[in-house]
Amino acid sequence: MPKIVTIVGARPQFIKAAVVSRALAGHNGTAKGDAGRIREVIVHSGQHYDINMSSVFFEEMQIPKPEHFLDLNGISHGAMTGRMIENIESVLMHEKPELVLVYGDTNTTLAGALAAVKLHIPVAHVEAGLRSFNRSMPEEHNRVLTDHCSDLLFCPTDHAARLLAQEGITRGVRVVGDVMFDAARHFAERARESSGILTRLGLARKAFALATLHRPYNVDEPERLALLLGAL
């Protein structure tokens, strides 16, 4: 039975993994014999780990429990990435997968890709080709380097695929759509049925807009924050 090691560690990755893990389970349910099934082994780097940043996602989204937990958080970007590579390498040497699957643009993403490449294991990157063109962002380093390590590049849009082509990456590129949109569609009805936040806040359905701001350079400078709020 072919084996895929899925490497996650941050909240957005849990949501994306829920979509792909569910698709793998659906595939296995219709496959004939072990040769047609795919075994998924989930590795949790521990990059985001507390009850709200981790466990609740696995429980509410019914993601398979991680078989390996690395508990690497609360340290600098460089130390975290280096230790992740070392620990993920050990897991990959033990599991011997046919493919390593990484998501997005976190330190976990890059560490998983580099660990796999060093062991000559093919890498698949979900959300490939996205660019901010802001090299001050750690995520931009991670996504660019991961794309150049990957054998399969699953792009959310045609534009992302074109950006990869501009960097000379054309092999293994597939435009598959946005897994976050897939997740939103799948969980929307459950959220409508179980969430009471509109009542608690006194909001009428579809009578408001929700925006989140979280990057330091957006929220730590009052002038920039004021511009963003004014634009909204």
Residue pairs with C-beta under 8 A, 6 or more apart in sequence:
1 34
1 35
1 37
1 38
1 39
2 37
2 38
2 39
2 98
2 99
3 38
3 39
3 40
3 41
3 95
3 96
3 97
3 98
3 99
4 24
4 38
4 39
4 40
4 41
4 97
4 98
4 99
4 100
4 101
5 40
5 41
5 42
5 43
5 91
5 92
5 95
5 97
5 99
5 100
5 101
6 17
6 20
6 21
6 40
6 41
6 42
6 43
6 101
7 43
7 45
7 88
7 100
7 101
7 102
7 103
7 108
7 109
7 111
7 112
8 14
8 17
8 42
8 43
8 44
8 45
8 66
8 103
8 108
9 44
9 45
9 46
9 47
9 48
9 70
9 72
9 84
9 106
9 107
9 108
10 47
10 48
10 104
10 106
10 108
11 48
11 53
11 54
11 57
12 103
12 104
12 106
12 180
13 103
13 104
13 106
13 108
13 109
14 54
14 57
14 58
14 61
14 63
15 57
15 61
15 179
15 180
15 183
16 103
16 104
16 126
16 127
16 179
16 180
16 183
17 42
17 63
17 103
18 57
18 61
18 62
18 63
18 183
19 179
19 182
19 183
19 186
20 101
20 126
20 179
21 40
21 42
21 63
21 64
22 62
22 186
24 38
24 40
27 37
27 38
28 37
28 38
31 37
31 38
40 64
41 67
41 68
41 95
41 97
42 63
42 64
42 65
42 66
42 67
42 68
43 66
43 67
43 68
43 69
43 70
43 88
43 91
43 112
44 54
44 66
44 68
44 69
44 70
45 70
45 72
45 84
45 87
45 88
45 107
45 108
45 111
45 112
46 69
46 70
46 71
46 72
46 73
47 72
47 73
47 80
47 84
47 106
47 107
47 108
48 54
48 73
49 71
49 73
57 63
58 64
58 65
58 66
61 183
61 187
68 91
70 84
70 87
70 88
70 91
72 80
72 83
72 84
72 87
73 80
75 83
77 107
77 138
80 107
80 111
81 107
81 110
81 111
84 107
84 108
84 111
84 112
84 115
85 111
85 114
85 115
85 118
88 111
88 112
88 115
88 116
89 115
89 118
89 119
92 100
92 115
92 116
92 119
92 121
93 119
97 121
98 121
98 122
99 121
99 122
99 123
99 124
99 152
100 112
100 113
100 115
100 116
100 121
100 122
100 123
100 124
101 123
101 124
101 126
102 108
102 109
102 112
102 113
102 123
102 124
102 125
102 126
102 146
102 150
103 109
103 125
103 126
103 127
104 126
104 127
104 143
105 127
105 130
105 139
105 140
105 142
105 143
105 146
106 139
106 142
107 138
107 142
109 125
109 142
109 143
109 146
110 141
110 142
110 145
110 146
112 123
113 123
113 125
113 145
113 146
113 149
113 150
114 145
114 149
116 122
116 123
116 149
117 123
117 149
122 151
122 152
123 146
123 149
123 150
123 151
123 152
124 150
124 151
124 152
124 153
124 154
125 146
125 147
125 149
125 150
125 152
125 153
125 154
126 154
126 179
127 143
127 154
127 155
127 156
127 179
128 143
128 146
128 147
128 150
128 153
128 154
128 155
128 160
128 164
128 173
129 147
129 153
129 155
129 156
129 157
129 159
129 160
129 161
129 162
129 163
129 164
129 173
130 143
130 156
130 160
130 163
131 140
131 143
131 144
131 160
131 163
132 139
132 140
133 140
134 140
135 141
137 215
144 167
147 153
147 164
147 167
147 169
148 167
148 169
150 172
151 172
152 172
152 174
153 164
153 169
153 172
153 173
153 174
154 174
154 176
155 161
155 164
155 173
155 174
155 175
155 176
156 175
156 176
156 177
156 178
156 179
157 175
157 178
158 175
160 175
161 173
161 175
164 170
164 173
165 173
197 203
198 204
198 205
209 232
211 232
213 219
213 225
213 228
217 224
218 224
218 225
218 228
219 225
